[in-house]
Amino acid sequence: MKLAYQPWIRGGQYIPESGPAILASNHLAVIDSFFLPLMIQREVVFMGKSDYFTGKGVKGKAVAAFMRGVGTIPVDRTGGRASEAALRTGLNRLDEGGLFGIYPEGTRSPDGRLYRGKTGVARLAVESGAPVLPVAMIGTDIAQPIGRRIPKLVRIGVVIGPPLDFSRYRGLGNDRFVLRSITDEIMRQIQYLSGQEYVDLYAGSVKRKVAKGETIAEATAAAPEGIAPGGHPVTPGDTPEPTQEELAAGRERITGTDLDG
């Protein structure tokens, strides 16, 4: 993957050498869960939809085996007790001092834009006390748009922001206003890092409307324009491009040698 896609990373220094942390990322493609772990030194596990673990036949069993092998935690996205169990599993991971990855949008973006975050990430942060590192995946939606199985050869980027500390809210894990405020703050940082346009709707709701025959434009028509998460003004930004130093560091990771020195 490193040789074929020549991935690059920015902000890797923010990954703590030890101790728990939550990596909260935008979600553009299935391969997001492959490239983020590929580019950092510590092991990180993600939650994945339970469908990945229940497939039939050779292909279904292979996918399930792969997901288990990389440490993916199955989550039932129907909510209720199933989602609560998945969050508890994430808390256990953090209590053990590990890195836990989560996609606050809850599902892949249907069109490359950033959608409203669900408050599960805030609950993890408040109840664990672990810092949250906002993450922006760059180019994975171009490499693997929805419906494409084998990713195209496109350079992939990972941008990690400074850690966010929400330990001051410890004990307020049941306050929905606090959870929404924390989630919006995390999503603002992801938007800042990624340069994505923001849609103040849940991606899952938009996908359900599209499945019933609506276009993306129709399904997102009710979303207010020109705002960032939490209703804040939009901070103009472009999709990040790698510097020559970051590209050189990416090439060095392929062979373990300094190709420019």
C-alpha positions in Angstrom: 0.0 0.0 0.0 2.8 2.4 0.8 4.6 1.6 -2.5 1.4 1.9 -4.6 -0.3 4.9 -3.0 2.8 6.8 -1.7 0.8 8.2 1.3 1.8 11.2 3.2 1.1 12.4 6.8 1.0 15.8 8.5 0.8 16.2 12.3 2.1 12.7 13.2 3.9 14.3 16.1 0.6 14.8 17.9 0.1 11.0 18.3 1.2 10.3 21.9 4.0 7.8 22.4 1.9 6.1 25.1 -1.4 6.3 26.8 -5.0 6.5 25.5 -6.2 8.8 22.8 -9.3 9.1 20.5 -8.7 9.6 16.8 -11.8 11.2 15.4 -11.7 11.2 11.6 -13.8 12.2 8.6 -15.0 9.2 6.7 -14.7 9.2 2.9 -14.1 5.6 2.0 -13.7 2.1 3.4 -9.9 2.4 3.0 -9.8 5.2 5.6 -9.5 2.4 8.2 -6.4 1.0 6.4 -4.4 4.1 5.7 -4.6 5.8 9.1 -3.2 2.8 10.9 -0.6 2.4 8.1 0.8 5.9 8.7 1.3 5.9 12.5 3.6 3.9 14.6 1.1 2.7 17.3 -1.8 0.3 16.8 -5.2 1.9 16.4 -8.5 0.0 16.2 -11.8 1.3 14.7 -15.4 0.4 15.1 -17.0 -1.0 11.9 -20.5 -1.8 10.9 -21.6 -5.2 11.9 -22.4 -6.1 8.3 -18.7 -6.6 7.7 -18.7 -9.5 10.1 -21.9 -11.3 8.9 -21.2 -11.8 5.1 -21.9 -15.1 3.5 -19.7 -17.2 1.2 -16.0 -17.0 0.7 -15.9 -13.3 0.1 -18.0 -12.5 3.2 -15.8 -14.8 5.4 -12.7 -13.2 4.0 -13.9 -9.7 4.8 -14.9 -10.8 8.3 -11.5 -12.4 8.9 -9.7 -9.3 7.7 -11.7 -7.0 9.9 -11.1 -9.1 12.9 -7.4 -9.3 12.0 -6.9 -5.5 12.0 -8.8 -5.2 15.3 -12.1 -3.7 14.0 -14.9 -3.6 16.7 -18.3 -4.5 15.2 -21.1 -2.0 15.9 -24.8 -2.4 15.2 -25.8 1.0 13.8 -29.5 0.5 14.7 -28.7 2.1 18.0 -30.0 1.3 21.4 -28.2 -1.4 23.5 -26.1 -2.6 20.6 -24.5 0.9 20.1 -24.0 1.2 23.8 -22.1 -2.1 23.9 -19.8 -0.8 21.2 -19.1 2.4 23.0 -18.3 0.4 26.2 -15.9 -1.7 24.1 -14.2 1.6 23.0 -14.0 2.7 26.6 -12.3 -0.5 27.6 -9.7 0.0 24.8 -9.0 3.5 26.2 -8.9 2.3 29.8 -6.2 -0.1 28.6 -4.1 2.8 27.3 -4.7 2.2 23.6 -5.6 4.3 20.6 -9.2 4.2 19.5 -10.4 5.4 16.1 -14.0 6.6 15.5 -15.9 8.3 12.6 -18.2 10.8 14.2 -20.3 11.0 11.1 -21.4 7.4 11.7 -21.1 6.4 8.0 -19.2 7.3 4.9 -19.9 10.7 3.3 -22.3 10.2 0.3 -20.7 13.0 -1.7 -17.3 14.0 -0.2 -18.7 16.7 2.1 -18.5 16.7 5.9 -21.7 15.8 7.7 -23.0 16.4 11.2 -21.3 14.4 13.9 -23.0 12.0 16.3 -22.3 12.5 20.0 -20.8 9.0 20.6 -17.3 10.5 20.2 -18.1 13.1 22.9 -19.3 10.4 25.3 -16.1 8.5 24.8 -14.1 11.7 25.5 -16.0 12.7 28.6 -16.2 9.3 30.2 -12.6 8.3 29.4 -10.9 11.6 29.9 -8.7 10.8 26.9 -7.7 13.5 24.5 -9.3 13.7 21.1 -7.1 14.1 18.0 -9.0 15.4 15.0 -8.0 13.6 11.7 -8.7 14.5 8.1 -8.3 11.8 5.4 -7.4 13.3 2.1 -8.0 11.7 -1.3 -9.5 8.4 -0.2 -12.9 9.3 -1.7 -11.1 9.8 -5.1 -9.3 6.5 -4.8 -12.4 4.6 -3.7 -15.7 6.4 -4.3 -18.8 4.6 -3.1 -19.5 1.5 -5.1 -15.9 1.0 -6.2 -14.3 -2.1 -4.7 -10.6 -1.8 -5.8 -9.2 1.6 -5.0 -7.6 3.6 -7.8 -3.9 4.6 -7.5 -4.2 8.0 -6.0 -1.9 9.6 -3.4 -3.5 9.4 0.0 -2.9 12.0 2.8 -3.5 11.9 6.6 -3.7 15.2 8.5 -3.7 15.1 12.3 -4.5 18.1 14.4 -3.4 19.1 17.9 -5.2 17.1 20.7 -8.4 18.5 22.2 -8.8 18.2 26.0 -12.4 17.7 27.3 -11.5 16.4 30.7 -13.1 19.5 32.2 -16.5 18.0 31.4 -15.8 14.7 33.3 -19.1 13.6 34.9 -21.3 15.3 32.3 -21.6 12.3 30.0 -25.4 12.4 30.1 -25.8 16.1 29.4 -26.9 16.2 25.8 -26.1 19.9 25.4 -22.5 19.3 26.6 -22.2 16.3 24.3 -23.5 18.3 21.3 -21.1 21.2 22.0 -18.1 18.9 22.2 -19.1 17.0 19.1 -19.5 20.3 17.1 -16.1 21.5 18.3 -14.4 18.2 17.1 -16.2 18.5 13.8 -15.1 22.1 13.4 -11.5 21.0 13.8 -11.9 18.2 11.2 -13.4 20.6 8.8 -10.6 23.0 9.3 -8.0 20.3 8.6 -9.8 18.8 5.6 -11.1 21.9 3.9 -14.4 20.1 3.3 -17.8 21.8 2.8 -20.0 21.2 5.8 -23.6 19.9 5.7 -25.6 20.2 8.9 -27.5 17.0 8.4 -26.7 13.4 9.4 -25.1 11.5 6.6 -27.2 8.4 7.4 -30.4 10.3 7.0 -29.3 11.7 3.6 -28.3 8.2 2.4 -31.7 6.8 3.4 -33.4 9.5 1.3 -31.2 8.8 -1.6 -32.0 5.1 -1.3 -35.7 6.1 -1.7 -35.0 7.9 -5.0 -34.0 11.4 -4.0 -30.9 13.1 -5.4 -28.2 14.3 -3.1 -29.3 17.9 -3.9 -32.9 17.1 -2.9 -31.9 15.1 0.2 -29.7 18.0 1.5 -31.9 20.9 0.4 -33.0 21.6 4.0 -29.4 22.1 5.3 -28.5 25.7 6.0 -25.8 27.1 3.8 -22.6 28.9 4.8 -22.1 27.6 8.3 -19.6 25.4 10.1 -20.4 22.8 12.8 -22.3 24.3 15.7 -23.6 27.1 13.5 -20.3 29.0 13.5 -19.2 31.0 10.5 -17.3 29.0 7.9 -13.5 29.3 8.0 -12.3 29.3 4.4 -10.0 26.5 3.6 -8.7 24.3 0.7 -8.0 20.6 0.5 -4.5 20.2 1.9 -1.7 19.5 -0.5 1.5 17.7 0.7 4.8 19.7 0.9 7.9 18.4 -0.7 9.2 17.4 2.8 6.1 15.4 3.5 6.4 13.6 0.1 10.0 12.9 0.8 9.1 11.5 4.3 6.5 9.3 2.6 9.0 7.9 0.2 11.4 7.3 3.0 8.7 5.2 4.8 8.6 2.9 1.8 12.2 1.7 1.9 13.3 2.9 5.4 16.0 5.0 3.9 16.3 8.7 3.2 15.9 8.9 -0.6 16.9 12.6 -0.7 20.0 12.4 1.5 
